[in-house]
Amino acid sequence: MSSSPAIEPDAPDLVCQLDNVHGIFDALTCVRWKRHQDALVELSEHGVVLIVEDSGCLQAKVYLQRELFTKYEYGAEGRPRFGISLGLLVDCLNTFSSPGHSNTIEIKYPGPDMELLLKSVDTLNSCIYSEIRTRIPETSAWDYHFEQAGTAPLTFTVKSSALKEAIDDLEWPGSSVQISLQKSPPCVTFRGEGHGDLQIDFMYYANTDLLLAFHCDTEVSYGYKYKFLKATTANIPGNVVRENRGSKMTIGRGGMLKVQHLVSVAKALAPHVESAGYQPPSRIAYIEFFVKPEEPSD
């Protein structure tokens, strides 16, 4: 990887360009589960990480590696952090990705008053320009340490469309969902309890087209608040669902749940290439959710 060019004393911490605004819009929409939401953005020579939290029980991260960008000039010392309105950022990106405008944007931080600056590039007839006010984060991001529960990870991979549908269906019973992993026969069970009971089973050998991978060396069962579990799939982009990608779920020590999605940030490919459903790893945004389990009742 080539090093960043020499940076002038008054140069911004970051100047980068991206040739697929809609891909970034999709990735950030994944973690927007409320209308008014604040996010923490961390910059580094390796890329950009955006972090969103809720009630100390749910955290989401969007990883945008520097390889996603067509230009990435990083000149800061350390890792600058700033707070920003996630809703405002997503709405601005949606404007930049509107039909008739260039799909390439330049992102710069900081501006003269510590703003995040966005502008369209490679547009002959018009230019969209945006300044988004940032702020000093009031608190640090929730510090978690995700550790595997045993000698091997307790994990399974399920088609994103099937996972979203299952969690949507579990809204009817009530506020709590129990997730259980069983060794024999290999099975993942989602059970909702409240106003009624609903159980959804993914049998590994019977549903290999839906449950793509499964590993469990010890049986576990933990409960999670429905509203936090729903946030992990509520805004999965339509293209991810249509392409039947897999979402990976891992239960760590103490019941910490990690949910991972992959979102393409590559430009649209030719139809014969799209059908293969493959994107180079460097053009993928990684989305991670961490959900704390409910405290066991006495």
C-alpha positions as CSV (number, residue, x, y, z in Angstrom):
1,M,0.0,0.0,0.0
2,S,1.4,3.4,-1.0
3,S,1.9,5.9,1.8
4,S,0.0,9.2,1.9
5,P,1.6,12.1,0.1
6,A,3.3,14.9,2.0
7,I,0.8,17.0,3.9
8,E,1.0,20.8,4.2
9,P,0.8,22.3,7.7
10,D,-2.8,23.6,7.2
11,A,-4.0,20.6,5.2
12,P,-7.1,18.8,6.4
13,D,-6.9,15.6,8.4
14,L,-8.6,13.7,5.5
15,V,-9.4,14.2,1.9
16,C,-11.0,11.3,0.1
17,Q,-13.1,10.5,-2.9
18,L,-15.6,7.7,-3.5
19,D,-17.2,6.7,-6.8
20,N,-20.3,5.1,-5.4
21,V,-22.3,7.3,-3.1
22,H,-25.3,5.0,-3.1
23,G,-23.1,2.2,-1.6
24,I,-22.1,4.4,1.3
25,F,-25.7,5.5,1.7
26,D,-26.8,1.8,2.0
27,A,-24.1,1.0,4.5
28,L,-24.9,3.9,6.8
29,T,-28.7,3.3,6.5
30,C,-28.1,-0.2,7.9
31,V,-27.3,1.4,11.3
32,R,-30.0,4.1,11.3
33,W,-32.7,2.6,13.5
34,K,-34.1,5.9,14.8
35,R,-35.0,9.2,13.1
36,H,-32.8,11.3,15.4
37,Q,-29.5,9.5,16.0
38,D,-26.0,10.7,16.8
39,A,-22.9,8.9,15.6
40,L,-19.2,8.9,16.5
41,V,-16.8,9.0,13.5
42,E,-13.2,7.9,13.9
43,L,-10.6,8.5,11.2
44,S,-7.3,6.7,10.7
45,E,-4.8,5.8,8.0
46,H,-6.7,2.5,7.5
47,G,-10.1,4.1,6.8
48,V,-13.2,5.5,8.5
49,V,-15.3,3.9,11.3
50,L,-18.7,5.2,12.2
51,I,-20.2,4.1,15.6
52,V,-23.8,4.3,16.8
53,E,-25.1,3.3,20.2
54,D,-28.4,3.0,22.1
55,S,-29.0,2.7,25.8
56,G,-25.7,1.0,26.5
57,C,-27.2,-2.2,25.1
58,L,-26.8,-1.9,21.4
59,Q,-23.8,-0.8,19.4
60,A,-23.3,-0.7,15.6
61,K,-20.2,-0.1,13.6
62,V,-19.7,0.6,9.9
63,Y,-16.1,0.0,8.7
64,L,-15.1,1.8,5.5
65,Q,-11.6,0.7,4.6
66,R,-9.4,3.0,2.7
67,E,-9.5,0.6,-0.3
68,L,-13.1,1.6,-0.8
69,F,-12.0,5.1,-1.8
70,T,-10.6,6.1,-5.1
71,K,-8.6,8.7,-3.3
72,Y,-7.5,8.7,0.4
73,E,-5.1,11.3,1.7
74,Y,-4.7,11.1,5.4
75,G,-2.6,13.7,7.3
76,A,-3.7,13.6,10.9
77,E,-1.7,12.5,13.9
78,G,-3.4,9.8,15.9
79,R,-7.1,9.1,15.2
80,P,-9.3,12.2,15.2
81,R,-12.9,11.6,16.4
82,F,-16.0,13.8,16.0
83,G,-19.7,13.5,16.6
84,I,-22.2,14.0,13.8
85,S,-26.0,13.6,13.2
86,L,-26.3,10.3,11.4
87,G,-29.7,11.3,10.0
88,L,-28.3,14.5,8.5
89,L,-25.3,12.6,7.0
90,V,-27.5,9.9,5.5
91,D,-30.0,12.5,4.0
92,C,-27.1,14.4,2.5
93,L,-25.7,11.3,0.9
94,N,-29.1,10.5,-0.5
95,T,-29.2,13.9,-2.2
96,F,-25.7,13.3,-3.7
97,S,-26.9,9.9,-5.1
98,S,-30.0,11.3,-6.8
99,P,-30.4,10.6,-10.6
100,G,-28.8,13.1,-12.9
101,H,-25.9,13.9,-10.7
102,S,-22.4,12.5,-10.5
103,N,-22.0,9.4,-8.3
104,T,-18.5,10.5,-7.2
105,I,-18.1,12.7,-4.2
106,E,-15.2,14.2,-2.3
107,I,-15.2,14.2,1.5
108,K,-13.0,16.5,3.5
109,Y,-12.5,17.0,7.3
110,P,-12.2,19.4,9.0
111,G,-13.5,22.5,7.3
112,P,-12.8,26.1,8.6
113,D,-15.2,25.6,11.5
114,M,-14.6,21.9,12.0
115,E,-17.4,20.9,9.5
116,L,-17.5,17.8,7.4
117,L,-17.4,19.0,3.8
118,L,-18.9,17.0,0.9
119,K,-19.0,18.0,-2.8
120,S,-19.8,16.3,-6.0
121,V,-16.9,15.9,-8.5
122,D,-16.7,15.1,-12.3
123,T,-20.0,16.9,-12.9
124,L,-20.0,19.2,-16.0
125,N,-23.2,21.2,-15.5
126,S,-23.7,21.4,-11.7
127,C,-22.1,20.9,-8.4
128,I,-23.6,19.8,-5.1
129,Y,-21.9,21.1,-2.0
130,S,-22.7,20.4,1.7
131,E,-21.3,21.4,5.1
132,I,-22.3,19.3,8.1
133,R,-21.7,20.6,11.5
134,T,-19.7,18.3,13.8
135,R,-19.2,18.4,17.5
136,I,-16.9,17.1,20.2
137,P,-18.2,13.8,21.4
138,E,-19.7,14.1,24.9
139,T,-18.8,10.5,25.8
140,S,-16.5,7.8,24.5
141,A,-17.9,4.8,22.7
142,W,-19.1,1.9,24.7
143,D,-16.0,-0.2,25.4
144,Y,-16.7,-3.8,24.9
145,H,-14.6,-6.9,24.6
146,F,-16.2,-9.6,22.5
147,E,-14.8,-13.0,23.5
148,Q,-15.8,-16.4,22.3
149,A,-17.8,-18.4,24.7
150,G,-15.8,-21.6,24.5
151,T,-12.9,-23.2,22.8
152,A,-14.5,-22.4,19.4
153,P,-16.9,-19.7,18.2
154,L,-20.6,-20.3,18.6
155,T,-21.7,-19.1,15.3
156,F,-24.0,-19.5,12.3
157,T,-24.6,-17.9,9.0
158,V,-28.1,-17.4,7.6
159,K,-29.4,-15.9,4.4
160,S,-30.0,-12.2,5.1
161,S,-33.5,-12.3,3.7
162,A,-34.4,-15.2,5.9
163,L,-33.0,-13.6,9.0
164,K,-34.8,-10.4,8.4
165,E,-38.1,-12.2,7.8
166,A,-37.7,-14.3,10.9
167,I,-37.0,-11.2,13.1
168,D,-39.8,-9.3,11.5
169,D,-42.2,-12.1,12.3
170,L,-41.1,-12.2,16.0
171,E,-42.5,-8.6,16.5
172,W,-46.0,-10.1,17.2
173,P,-45.3,-12.1,20.4
174,G,-43.8,-9.3,22.5
175,S,-40.6,-7.7,23.8
176,S,-38.2,-10.5,24.3
177,V,-36.6,-13.1,21.9
178,Q,-34.7,-16.2,23.1
179,I,-31.9,-17.4,20.7
180,S,-30.8,-21.0,21.3
181,L,-28.1,-23.0,19.6
182,Q,-28.4,-26.8,19.8
183,K,-25.7,-29.4,18.9
184,S,-27.8,-32.4,18.1
185,P,-29.6,-32.1,15.8
186,P,-27.8,-28.9,14.7
187,C,-30.4,-26.2,15.0
188,V,-30.8,-22.5,15.7
189,T,-34.1,-21.5,17.4
190,F,-35.6,-18.0,17.7
191,R,-38.5,-17.9,20.2
192,G,-40.6,-14.9,21.0
193,E,-42.7,-14.6,24.1
194,G,-45.1,-12.0,25.4
195,H,-48.6,-11.5,24.0
196,G,-48.2,-14.9,22.5
197,D,-45.5,-17.5,21.6
198,L,-43.8,-17.9,18.3
199,Q,-40.9,-20.3,17.6
200,I,-38.8,-20.3,14.4
201,D,-36.3,-23.1,13.8
202,F,-33.4,-23.2,11.4
203,M,-32.4,-26.9,11.1
204,Y,-28.9,-27.0,9.7
205,Y,-29.2,-30.2,7.6
206,A,-32.8,-29.6,6.6
207,N,-32.3,-26.0,5.6
208,T,-28.8,-25.7,4.2
209,D,-30.1,-23.3,1.6
210,L,-31.1,-20.9,4.4
211,L,-28.7,-21.8,7.2
212,L,-25.4,-21.6,5.3
213,A,-23.0,-22.5,8.1
214,F,-23.3,-23.7,11.7
215,H,-20.8,-24.3,14.5
216,C,-21.7,-25.1,18.1
217,D,-19.7,-27.2,20.5
218,T,-21.9,-26.3,23.6
219,E,-25.6,-25.6,23.8
220,V,-26.5,-22.0,24.8
221,S,-29.6,-19.9,25.1
222,Y,-29.9,-16.2,25.8
223,G,-32.7,-13.6,25.7
224,Y,-32.5,-10.2,23.9
225,K,-34.8,-7.2,23.8
226,Y,-36.8,-7.3,20.6
227,K,-36.3,-3.7,19.7
228,F,-32.5,-4.1,19.8
229,L,-32.6,-7.4,17.9
230,K,-34.8,-5.8,15.2
231,A,-32.4,-2.9,14.8
232,T,-29.8,-5.4,13.5
233,T,-31.9,-6.2,10.4
234,A,-34.5,-3.5,10.0
235,N,-32.6,-1.5,7.4
236,I,-30.7,-4.2,5.5
237,P,-30.4,-2.7,1.9
238,G,-32.7,-4.3,-0.7
239,N,-29.8,-5.3,-2.9
240,V,-28.3,-7.4,0.0
241,V,-31.7,-9.1,0.5
242,R,-32.1,-9.7,-3.3
243,E,-28.6,-11.1,-3.7
244,N,-29.3,-13.6,-0.9
245,R,-26.1,-12.8,0.9
246,G,-25.4,-14.3,4.3
247,S,-25.5,-12.6,7.6
248,K,-23.3,-14.0,10.4
249,M,-24.4,-14.2,14.0
250,T,-22.0,-15.1,16.8
251,I,-22.8,-15.6,20.5
252,G,-19.8,-14.6,22.7
253,R,-19.0,-14.9,26.4
254,G,-21.9,-13.9,28.7
255,G,-24.3,-14.0,25.7
256,M,-23.0,-10.9,23.8
257,L,-24.5,-11.2,20.3
258,K,-22.6,-10.1,17.3
259,V,-24.4,-9.7,13.9
260,Q,-22.4,-9.0,10.8
261,H,-23.5,-7.9,7.3
262,L,-21.6,-7.2,4.1
263,V,-22.7,-4.3,1.9
264,S,-21.3,-3.7,-1.6
265,V,-19.8,-0.2,-2.2
266,A,-18.6,-1.1,-5.7
267,K,-19.9,0.6,-8.8
268,A,-22.6,-1.2,-10.8
269,L,-21.1,-4.0,-12.8
270,A,-22.1,-5.4,-16.2
271,P,-25.1,-7.7,-16.0
272,H,-23.1,-10.9,-16.7
273,V,-20.8,-10.0,-13.8
274,E,-23.6,-9.0,-11.4
275,S,-25.2,-12.4,-11.7
276,A,-22.2,-14.0,-10.1
277,G,-22.9,-12.1,-6.9
278,Y,-19.2,-11.5,-6.2
279,Q,-17.5,-8.3,-5.1
280,P,-13.8,-7.9,-4.3
281,P,-13.2,-7.7,-0.6
282,S,-11.8,-4.2,-0.9
283,R,-15.2,-2.9,-2.2
284,I,-17.2,-4.2,0.7
285,A,-18.4,-2.2,3.7
286,Y,-18.4,-4.3,6.9
287,I,-21.4,-3.7,9.3
288,E,-21.3,-5.1,12.9
289,F,-23.9,-5.0,15.6
290,F,-23.3,-5.9,19.2
291,V,-26.4,-6.7,21.4
292,K,-26.1,-7.2,25.1
293,P,-28.4,-10.0,26.5
294,E,-31.2,-9.3,28.9
295,E,-30.4,-9.7,32.6
296,P,-31.8,-13.1,33.8
297,S,-34.9,-12.6,35.9
298,D,-34.9,-13.8,39.5
